[in-house]
Amino acid sequence: MTDNYDTETMRAIVAEAHRQGFDDRTIAMNLGIARDDPAFGFSGEDQLRATISELKRRGIHHKGIAERMGLSLGEVVRIEGDPDLRIGIYDGVVFYVYPHAAHSEKSILRLIERGRASFNPVGASLRNLKRNETLVFLVDALGLDGARTLIGRFVHACGSTQRAADGLHIPEPAAIAVMVGSFPQPDVEPLAGNDTVH
């Protein structure tokens, strides 16, 4: 139906349909084009973002979108621009991590700070450490990258965040954070007023 029209003509038709109050979905259906068609005026990364949105609407997952578009999974997530998306440790899996989730970056930093604040080195026994205190030891000994790698290997080996957390004696949200890609990176700002997280 649209083969006889060039892109500029289609843009004019879409603009007129918008002026008449029709939404993109209705216009696309009636013209027989996808909602990421250049006729809707997208260009550059906006065009890529529109294509990603259209492919997601069709039920294609992020890894499939990356393969279709010839991009890395990280590039697809970056272009999509959703600040709550994280790439997990399993191949091609993308997760939503909301800012107030127990496994968000800030929540994990708070767990580490609470563990650091509750640890009493006088008369302390490694047998009596709380889970978030053990997490502090991992982070202090290995750094954030090293702790993330170790926890990730436990999650892979155990096949469960709960079993990995029990095995390492750390809070399960820390294991979940590693699995979903929200464990803090070394460049994450420490919590206000405390510069001990590294």
PyMOL commands that set and color helices and strands:
alter all, ss='L'
color gray80, all
select helices_A, chain A and resi 7-19+24-31+38-40+44-57+62-69+73-80+105-118+126-128+131-158+161-168+172-180
alter helices_A, ss='H'
color red, helices_A
select strands_A, chain A and resi 85-87+94-96
alter strands_A, ss='S'
color yellow, strands_A
deselect
rebuild
show_as cartoon
